[in-house]
Amino acid sequence: MNRPPLLRRLPRDFRPVELRGQRVLVVGLGTFGGGLGAALHLVREGAEVTVSDTRPESALASSLAPLAGLPIRLALGRHATAEEVAAADWIVASPAVPWTAPPLREAAARGIAVESEITLLVRLLPCRWLGITGTNGKSTTTMLAMRTLAAAGRRVFGGGNLGGSLLDSWRTIGRDAAVVLEISSFQLEHLGEIGLGPDVALITNVTHDHLDRHGTFAAYAEAKRQLLARAEVALLQRGDPVCQQFATTFPRRVLWYGEASHFAAGEEGARLHEQRFAELAVAGAPPQRIDCAPLRLAGVHNRVNLLAAAAAATCFDVPFGAALEAGFAAEPLARRLNDVGRVGGVRFVDDSVSTSPPAVAAALHAYSGTTHLIAGGYDKGIDPDPLVEAVVRNCRSVVLYGAVARSLGERLMDRLGRPSPDGGDRLLREAVAVVADLPAAFAAAVDRATKGETILFSPGYASYDQFRNFTERGDLFCSLVADHARRQPREDA
């Protein structure tokens, strides 16, 4: 992990309600809810709070509004100074703030403890909780897990990397509740150092991502492994090589899940047969096979996500069949393979949450027929080969935009110069376009698509070369679809 040396943490048994009179610096208010949740909790419990963020007030309006009138000192548009760091008893840092940020280096030099919103929350939870991480699929699996646990009548609370904060409602979480937290690799760096973690840990997969932050794939994978620190059960995807490696050192129960083809004969776990039928096979229980065709979420990968969520629910005494059926009616989360309309007979799909090449491959495999892909953004140092191969074999055309467009286009052209021996390539060299931005990419894709085909916006890269986040770029894509629809004759809309 790329953190400064001598970083201190508060003791594991620290109770973040014992805050009266404590001077706390919140580094990184952000707009995702964690920084805001921490600041509000600290003030409610009587701490003296300073909030710093390098962004100006105008960019933080949604997070600043709930703080209006509260006794909080703001330091915006700049890093917290050495004097402000020195004045703090301890610090709450947003996971998005890199360890190289001046306030955190100053804290390390001074021996000042650094915490996060997620570490404060986990110390307060009175019940067993399920933690979910992975490179792809963790948000959808978290949503499905919440539905499957609710199937048994449990009070379910969700949070973590989903956005918002449970710190504002932790007192309403009883011992009989179930908490489901999506945990990012950045958040796991904070949890792992203290040895905090879930009772039940679920890892969807671990592929190359966030190398701009973690430095190496090994460091990124190690951050993910921290989810297993104190888990009594680890749910791991059977076909994922890193999950298989994690299992070799996990000292407690491993419950595998995934497509049946990855299982050894007689091996226990939750299996998906023929990409459709879910089955839980564990010692002492008769296997039960259930048809997952009613699931509304597109793609085999989402059937595997539901399989994982249902298997996790059994660790909370929810019957496997009831858990599966509870997930069938789930709608896709925003920006995750959302069908945003048809114009002139062309289907438009928003998958703007896609920030890694394997996510694009999964999205493409979710659709049959002719697909035109829009992809691009900021390169986090991830190997593009999974995207390149999936595009060549599944797309009629591809339009690339943003910082990565030119280099990714060159990789595609190089691959197209080496046709597959099985003749399975669908993409032609002349069907690859490189443009400057998303509006230009949208226009190019529209020019290529005809009735009955799909335009898929699955960028495969981070948003922050041209956008603040994936939500903003998804909003733009949806507005481009709406504008395109308004320009069409009524009978074609």
C-alpha positions as CSV (number, residue, x, y, z in Angstrom):
1,M,0.0,0.0,0.0
2,N,1.4,3.4,-1.0
3,R,1.0,5.0,2.4
4,P,3.5,7.1,4.5
5,P,5.5,5.3,7.2
6,L,4.6,5.5,10.9
7,L,0.9,6.0,10.1
8,R,-1.0,5.7,13.4
9,R,-4.5,4.3,14.1
10,L,-6.7,4.7,17.1
11,P,-7.0,1.5,19.3
12,R,-9.2,-1.2,18.0
13,D,-11.5,-0.9,21.0
14,F,-11.9,2.9,20.5
15,R,-15.6,4.0,20.7
16,P,-16.4,6.8,18.3
17,V,-19.1,8.1,20.6
18,E,-16.6,9.1,23.2
19,L,-15.9,12.3,21.3
20,R,-16.8,15.3,23.5
21,G,-14.1,17.8,23.4
22,Q,-12.0,15.9,20.8
23,R,-10.5,18.0,18.1
24,V,-11.0,16.2,14.8
25,L,-9.9,17.2,11.3
26,V,-11.9,15.7,8.4
27,V,-9.7,15.6,5.3
28,G,-11.9,15.3,2.2
29,L,-15.6,16.2,2.5
30,G,-16.4,15.0,-1.0
31,T,-19.8,14.6,-2.6
32,F,-20.3,10.9,-2.0
33,G,-21.6,11.1,1.5
34,G,-18.9,9.5,3.7
35,G,-17.1,12.7,4.6
36,L,-20.4,14.4,5.3
37,G,-21.6,11.5,7.4
38,A,-18.4,11.5,9.5
39,A,-18.6,15.3,10.0
40,L,-22.2,15.2,11.1
41,H,-21.5,12.3,13.5
42,L,-18.5,14.0,15.0
43,V,-20.5,17.2,15.7
44,R,-23.5,15.3,17.1
45,E,-21.1,13.6,19.6
46,G,-19.6,16.9,20.7
47,A,-16.3,17.0,18.8
48,E,-14.6,20.2,17.7
49,V,-14.6,19.7,13.9
50,T,-12.6,21.2,11.1
51,V,-13.4,20.1,7.5
52,S,-10.8,20.5,4.7
53,D,-11.2,19.8,1.0
54,T,-9.1,20.9,-2.0
55,R,-12.2,21.7,-4.0
56,P,-13.8,25.1,-3.8
57,E,-17.1,25.8,-2.0
58,S,-19.0,25.9,-5.4
59,A,-18.1,22.2,-6.1
60,L,-19.2,21.0,-2.7
61,A,-22.6,22.6,-2.5
62,S,-24.6,19.4,-1.9
63,S,-22.3,18.3,1.0
64,L,-22.0,21.7,2.5
65,A,-25.8,22.4,2.7
66,P,-26.4,19.9,5.6
67,L,-23.5,21.5,7.6
68,A,-25.0,25.0,7.4
69,G,-25.3,26.5,10.9
70,L,-23.3,23.8,12.6
71,P,-20.1,24.6,14.7
72,I,-17.7,23.4,12.0
73,R,-14.7,25.3,10.7
74,L,-14.2,25.0,7.0
75,A,-10.9,25.0,5.1
76,L,-11.9,24.7,1.4
77,G,-10.0,25.1,-1.9
78,R,-6.7,24.0,-0.4
79,H,-5.0,21.3,1.7
80,A,-5.2,21.5,5.4
81,T,-2.1,23.3,6.7
82,A,0.6,21.8,8.9
83,E,-0.8,24.0,11.8
84,E,-4.3,22.6,11.2
85,V,-3.1,19.1,11.3
86,A,-1.0,19.7,14.4
87,A,-4.1,21.1,16.2
88,A,-6.1,17.9,15.7
89,D,-6.2,15.1,18.2
90,W,-6.9,12.7,15.3
91,I,-8.0,12.8,11.7
92,V,-10.8,11.3,9.6
93,A,-9.6,10.9,6.0
94,S,-11.7,10.2,3.0
95,P,-10.6,6.9,1.3
96,A,-10.3,8.9,-1.9
97,V,-7.6,11.1,-0.4
98,P,-4.2,9.4,-1.4
99,W,-1.7,8.7,1.4
100,T,0.7,11.1,-0.5
101,A,-1.6,14.1,0.3
102,P,0.3,16.7,2.4
103,P,-2.1,16.5,5.4
104,L,-1.7,12.7,5.8
105,R,2.1,12.9,5.4
106,E,2.1,15.6,8.1
107,A,0.0,13.4,10.3
108,A,2.4,10.5,9.9
109,A,5.3,12.7,10.7
110,R,3.6,14.0,13.9
111,G,2.3,10.6,15.0
112,I,-1.4,11.7,14.7
113,A,-3.9,8.9,14.2
114,V,-5.8,8.7,10.9
115,E,-9.2,7.1,10.7
116,S,-12.0,6.9,8.1
117,E,-15.8,7.0,8.1
118,I,-15.9,3.2,7.6
119,T,-13.7,2.5,10.5
120,L,-15.8,4.7,12.8
121,L,-19.0,2.9,11.6
122,V,-17.7,-0.7,11.9
123,R,-16.6,-0.1,15.5
124,L,-20.2,0.8,16.4
125,L,-22.1,-2.0,14.7
126,P,-23.9,-4.2,17.3
127,C,-24.8,-7.0,14.9
128,R,-23.2,-9.4,12.4
129,W,-22.5,-7.9,9.1
130,L,-21.7,-8.9,5.5
131,G,-18.9,-7.1,3.7
132,I,-18.7,-7.2,-0.1
133,T,-15.8,-6.2,-2.3
134,G,-14.4,-7.0,-5.7
135,T,-13.3,-5.3,-8.9
136,N,-16.6,-5.7,-10.7
137,G,-20.1,-6.5,-9.5
138,K,-19.8,-5.4,-5.9
139,S,-22.6,-2.8,-5.9
140,T,-25.1,-5.0,-7.7
141,T,-24.2,-7.9,-5.4
142,T,-24.6,-5.6,-2.4
143,M,-28.1,-4.6,-3.6
144,L,-29.1,-8.2,-4.2
145,A,-27.7,-9.3,-0.8
146,M,-29.9,-6.6,0.9
147,R,-33.0,-8.0,-0.9
148,T,-32.1,-11.6,-0.1
149,L,-31.6,-10.9,3.6
150,A,-34.9,-8.9,3.7
151,A,-36.7,-12.0,2.3
152,A,-36.5,-13.5,5.8
153,G,-38.0,-10.4,7.5
154,R,-34.7,-9.1,8.8
155,R,-34.1,-5.4,9.2
156,V,-31.4,-4.7,6.7
157,F,-29.1,-1.7,6.5
158,G,-26.8,-1.0,3.6
159,G,-24.0,1.4,3.1
160,G,-20.3,1.8,2.6
161,N,-19.1,2.4,-0.9
162,L,-22.7,2.5,-2.1
163,G,-22.7,6.1,-0.9
164,G,-24.1,8.0,2.1
165,S,-23.3,6.9,5.6
166,L,-24.9,4.7,8.3
167,L,-23.3,6.8,11.0
168,D,-26.4,8.9,11.1
169,S,-28.6,5.9,12.0
170,W,-26.3,3.5,13.8
171,R,-28.3,3.8,17.0
172,T,-31.4,2.3,15.3
173,I,-29.4,-0.8,14.2
174,G,-30.3,-3.6,16.7
175,R,-28.5,-6.8,17.4
176,D,-31.1,-8.7,15.3
177,A,-30.5,-6.5,12.2
178,A,-28.3,-7.4,9.3
179,V,-25.8,-4.8,7.8
180,V,-24.4,-5.1,4.3
181,L,-21.5,-2.9,3.4
182,E,-19.9,-2.5,0.0
183,I,-16.2,-1.9,0.7
184,S,-13.7,-0.5,-1.8
185,S,-10.0,-1.3,-1.9
186,F,-9.4,2.3,-0.6
187,Q,-11.7,1.7,2.4
188,L,-10.1,-1.7,3.0
189,E,-6.7,-0.1,3.5
190,H,-8.2,1.7,6.5
191,L,-10.0,-1.4,7.9
192,G,-7.3,-3.9,7.4
193,E,-4.6,-2.1,9.4
194,I,-6.7,-2.2,12.5
195,G,-7.9,-5.8,11.9
196,L,-11.5,-4.7,11.5
197,G,-13.8,-6.6,9.1
198,P,-17.1,-8.4,8.5
199,D,-18.4,-11.6,10.0
200,V,-19.2,-12.8,6.5
201,A,-16.9,-11.7,3.6
202,L,-17.9,-11.9,-0.1
203,I,-15.4,-11.2,-2.9
204,T,-16.8,-11.1,-6.4
205,N,-13.5,-11.1,-8.3
206,V,-10.1,-9.4,-8.3
207,T,-8.7,-8.1,-11.6
208,H,-6.4,-5.2,-12.5
209,D,-7.8,-1.9,-11.3
210,H,-6.7,1.3,-9.5
211,L,-3.1,0.7,-10.2
212,D,-2.7,4.5,-10.3
213,R,-3.4,4.4,-6.5
214,H,-2.0,1.1,-5.3
215,G,1.0,1.0,-7.6
216,T,1.1,-2.7,-8.3
217,F,-1.5,-5.5,-8.8
218,A,-0.1,-7.3,-5.8
219,A,-0.8,-4.3,-3.6
220,Y,-4.3,-3.9,-4.9
221,A,-5.0,-7.6,-4.4
222,E,-3.6,-7.4,-0.8
223,A,-6.0,-4.5,-0.1
224,K,-8.9,-6.7,-1.2
225,R,-7.7,-9.6,0.9
226,Q,-8.1,-7.4,4.0
227,L,-11.8,-8.1,3.9
228,L,-11.0,-11.6,5.2
229,A,-9.2,-10.3,8.3
230,R,-11.7,-11.6,10.9
231,A,-14.5,-13.2,8.8
232,E,-16.0,-16.5,10.0
233,V,-17.0,-17.4,6.4
234,A,-15.4,-16.3,3.1
235,L,-17.6,-16.5,0.0
236,L,-15.2,-16.6,-3.0
237,Q,-15.8,-16.9,-6.7
238,R,-14.6,-20.3,-7.8
239,G,-13.3,-19.3,-11.2
240,D,-11.3,-16.3,-10.1
241,P,-7.6,-17.0,-9.7
242,V,-7.0,-14.5,-7.0
243,C,-9.9,-15.8,-5.0
244,Q,-8.5,-19.3,-5.3
245,Q,-5.2,-17.9,-3.9
246,F,-7.0,-16.2,-1.0
247,A,-8.6,-19.5,-0.1
248,T,-5.2,-21.2,0.4
249,T,-4.4,-19.0,3.4
250,F,-7.9,-18.4,4.8
251,P,-8.1,-20.4,8.1
252,R,-11.9,-20.7,8.4
253,R,-14.8,-21.8,6.3
254,V,-14.8,-21.1,2.5
255,L,-18.0,-21.2,0.6
256,W,-17.4,-21.2,-3.1
257,Y,-19.8,-19.9,-5.7
258,G,-19.8,-19.5,-9.5
259,E,-20.4,-21.3,-12.8
260,A,-20.5,-25.0,-12.4
261,S,-17.7,-25.5,-15.0
262,H,-15.2,-24.1,-12.5
263,F,-16.0,-26.6,-9.8
264,A,-14.2,-29.9,-9.2
265,A,-16.4,-33.0,-9.1
266,G,-18.3,-33.3,-5.8
267,E,-17.0,-29.9,-4.6
268,E,-19.4,-28.0,-2.3
269,G,-20.7,-24.5,-3.0
270,A,-23.3,-22.5,-4.9
271,R,-23.2,-23.4,-8.6
272,L,-24.7,-22.0,-11.7
273,H,-25.5,-24.8,-14.2
274,E,-25.8,-24.1,-18.0
275,Q,-25.6,-20.3,-17.2
276,R,-29.2,-20.6,-15.8
277,F,-29.9,-23.0,-13.0
278,A,-28.7,-22.2,-9.4
279,E,-27.9,-24.9,-7.0
280,L,-26.5,-24.9,-3.4
281,A,-24.7,-28.1,-2.6
282,V,-23.4,-28.4,1.0
283,A,-22.9,-31.2,3.4
284,G,-26.0,-32.2,5.4
285,A,-28.6,-30.5,3.0
286,P,-30.3,-31.9,-0.1
287,P,-29.2,-29.9,-3.2
288,Q,-31.9,-27.6,-4.6
289,R,-31.9,-26.4,-8.3
290,I,-33.7,-23.2,-9.2
291,D,-34.2,-21.6,-12.6
292,C,-32.8,-18.1,-12.6
293,A,-34.4,-17.1,-15.9
294,P,-36.9,-14.7,-14.1
295,L,-34.0,-12.5,-13.0
296,R,-34.5,-9.0,-14.6
297,L,-30.9,-8.1,-14.6
298,A,-29.1,-8.6,-17.9
299,G,-26.1,-11.0,-18.3
300,V,-24.8,-14.3,-16.9
301,H,-22.5,-12.2,-14.6
302,N,-25.6,-10.9,-12.8
303,R,-26.9,-14.4,-12.3
304,V,-23.6,-15.2,-10.7
305,N,-24.0,-12.0,-8.6
306,L,-27.4,-13.2,-7.4
307,L,-26.0,-16.7,-6.7
308,A,-23.3,-15.0,-4.5
309,A,-25.9,-12.9,-2.6
310,A,-28.2,-15.9,-2.0
311,A,-25.3,-18.0,-0.7
312,A,-24.3,-15.2,1.6
313,A,-27.9,-15.0,2.9
314,T,-27.7,-18.6,4.0
315,C,-25.0,-17.5,6.4
316,F,-27.7,-15.4,8.1
317,D,-30.2,-18.4,8.2
318,V,-32.1,-17.4,5.1
319,P,-33.2,-20.3,2.9
320,F,-31.3,-20.4,-0.4
321,G,-34.5,-20.7,-2.5
322,A,-36.2,-17.9,-0.8
323,A,-33.1,-15.7,-1.1
324,L,-32.9,-16.4,-4.9
325,E,-36.5,-15.6,-5.5
326,A,-36.3,-12.4,-3.6
327,G,-33.7,-11.2,-6.1
328,F,-35.6,-12.0,-9.2
329,A,-37.5,-8.7,-9.3
330,A,-34.5,-6.5,-8.7
331,E,-34.0,-3.6,-11.1
332,P,-30.5,-2.6,-12.2
333,L,-28.8,0.1,-10.1
334,A,-28.3,3.4,-11.8
335,R,-25.5,3.4,-14.5
336,R,-25.3,-0.4,-14.6
337,L,-26.6,-1.8,-17.8
338,N,-29.6,0.5,-17.7
339,D,-31.8,0.4,-20.8
340,V,-32.4,4.1,-21.3
341,G,-34.7,3.9,-24.3
342,R,-35.1,3.1,-28.0
343,V,-34.8,5.7,-30.7
344,G,-35.5,4.7,-34.3
345,G,-35.5,1.1,-33.3
346,V,-32.0,1.4,-31.8
347,R,-31.5,0.4,-28.1
348,F,-29.4,2.6,-25.9
349,V,-27.7,1.1,-22.8
350,D,-26.0,3.1,-20.0
351,D,-23.2,1.2,-18.3
352,S,-21.2,4.3,-17.3
353,V,-20.1,2.7,-14.0
354,S,-17.8,0.5,-16.0
355,T,-14.2,1.6,-15.1
356,S,-12.2,-1.5,-16.0
357,P,-11.7,-3.6,-19.2
358,P,-13.1,-6.8,-17.7
359,A,-16.3,-4.8,-16.9
360,V,-16.7,-4.0,-20.6
361,A,-16.2,-7.7,-21.5
362,A,-19.0,-8.7,-19.1
363,A,-21.3,-6.0,-20.5
364,L,-20.8,-7.1,-24.1
365,H,-21.5,-10.7,-23.2
366,A,-24.8,-9.6,-21.7
367,Y,-26.2,-8.7,-25.1
368,S,-26.9,-10.7,-28.2
369,G,-27.3,-9.2,-31.7
370,T,-25.4,-6.3,-33.1
371,T,-23.6,-4.0,-30.7
372,H,-21.9,-0.7,-31.2
373,L,-19.7,0.2,-28.2
374,I,-18.7,3.7,-26.9
375,A,-15.6,3.4,-24.6
376,G,-12.8,5.5,-23.2
377,G,-11.7,7.8,-20.4
378,Y,-8.7,8.0,-18.1
379,D,-6.2,5.1,-18.1
380,K,-5.5,3.8,-14.6
381,G,-2.7,1.6,-15.8
382,I,-4.8,-1.5,-16.5
383,D,-4.1,-4.1,-19.1
384,P,-6.6,-3.4,-21.9
385,D,-6.5,-6.9,-23.5
386,P,-9.8,-8.2,-22.0
387,L,-11.5,-5.2,-23.5
388,V,-9.7,-5.5,-26.8
389,E,-10.5,-9.2,-27.2
390,A,-14.2,-8.8,-26.2
391,V,-14.6,-5.8,-28.6
392,V,-13.1,-7.6,-31.5
393,R,-15.3,-10.7,-31.1
394,N,-18.6,-9.0,-30.1
395,C,-18.9,-5.5,-31.7
396,R,-19.9,-4.3,-35.1
397,S,-18.2,-1.0,-34.3
398,V,-16.4,0.8,-31.5
399,V,-16.0,4.6,-30.9
400,L,-13.2,5.6,-28.5
401,Y,-13.0,9.0,-26.8
402,G,-11.0,10.7,-24.0
403,A,-7.4,10.4,-22.8
404,V,-7.0,6.7,-23.6
405,A,-8.6,6.8,-27.0
406,R,-5.6,7.0,-29.2
407,S,-3.5,4.3,-27.4
408,L,-6.5,2.0,-27.1
409,G,-7.3,2.5,-30.8
410,E,-3.7,1.4,-31.6
411,R,-4.1,-1.7,-29.5
412,L,-7.3,-2.6,-31.3
413,M,-5.8,-2.1,-34.8
414,D,-2.8,-4.2,-33.8
415,R,-5.2,-7.0,-32.7
416,L,-7.2,-6.7,-35.9
417,G,-4.0,-7.3,-37.8
418,R,-3.8,-10.7,-36.2
419,P,-7.1,-12.5,-36.9
420,S,-8.3,-15.3,-34.6
421,P,-7.7,-18.8,-36.1
422,D,-11.3,-19.7,-35.4
423,G,-12.6,-16.8,-37.5
424,G,-14.7,-15.5,-34.6
425,D,-13.7,-11.8,-35.0
426,R,-16.6,-9.5,-35.9
427,L,-15.0,-6.1,-35.8
428,L,-13.5,-4.6,-39.0
429,R,-10.6,-2.2,-39.0
430,E,-12.7,0.6,-40.6
431,A,-15.2,0.2,-37.8
432,V,-12.8,1.7,-35.2
433,A,-13.1,5.4,-34.6
434,V,-11.2,7.8,-32.3
435,V,-12.8,11.1,-31.3
436,A,-12.3,13.8,-28.7
437,D,-15.2,13.5,-26.4
438,L,-18.4,11.8,-25.5
439,P,-20.8,13.9,-27.6
440,A,-18.7,13.2,-30.7
441,A,-18.6,9.5,-29.8
442,F,-22.3,9.4,-29.4
443,A,-22.9,11.1,-32.8
444,A,-20.5,8.6,-34.5
445,A,-22.2,5.6,-32.9
446,V,-25.6,6.9,-33.9
447,D,-24.5,7.3,-37.5
448,R,-23.4,3.6,-37.5
449,A,-26.4,1.9,-35.8
450,T,-29.6,0.8,-37.5
451,K,-32.9,-0.6,-36.3
452,G,-32.7,-3.6,-34.1
453,E,-29.1,-2.9,-32.9
454,T,-27.7,-1.7,-29.6
455,I,-25.5,1.2,-28.7
456,L,-23.7,0.3,-25.4
457,F,-22.0,3.0,-23.4
458,S,-19.5,1.0,-21.3
459,P,-16.4,3.2,-21.0
460,G,-14.0,0.7,-19.3
461,Y,-11.9,3.5,-17.9
462,A,-12.1,6.1,-15.1
463,S,-14.1,9.3,-15.8
464,Y,-11.9,12.0,-14.4
465,D,-10.2,13.0,-17.6
466,Q,-13.4,14.8,-18.7
467,F,-15.9,14.3,-15.8
468,R,-16.0,14.5,-12.0
469,N,-17.3,11.0,-11.7
470,F,-19.1,8.1,-13.6
471,T,-22.5,9.6,-12.6
472,E,-21.8,12.8,-14.4
473,R,-20.7,11.1,-17.6
474,G,-23.8,8.8,-17.4
475,D,-26.0,11.9,-17.0
476,L,-24.5,13.3,-20.2
477,F,-25.0,10.0,-22.1
478,C,-28.7,9.9,-21.0
479,S,-29.2,13.6,-22.0
480,L,-27.6,12.8,-25.4
481,V,-30.1,10.0,-25.9
482,A,-33.0,12.3,-24.8
483,D,-31.9,15.0,-27.2
484,H,-31.5,12.5,-30.0
485,A,-35.1,11.2,-29.3
486,R,-36.5,14.7,-29.4
487,R,-35.0,15.3,-32.9
488,Q,-36.7,12.2,-34.4
489,P,-40.0,12.1,-36.1
490,R,-42.7,11.0,-33.7
491,E,-43.4,7.7,-35.5
492,D,-39.7,6.7,-35.2
493,A,-39.2,7.6,-31.5
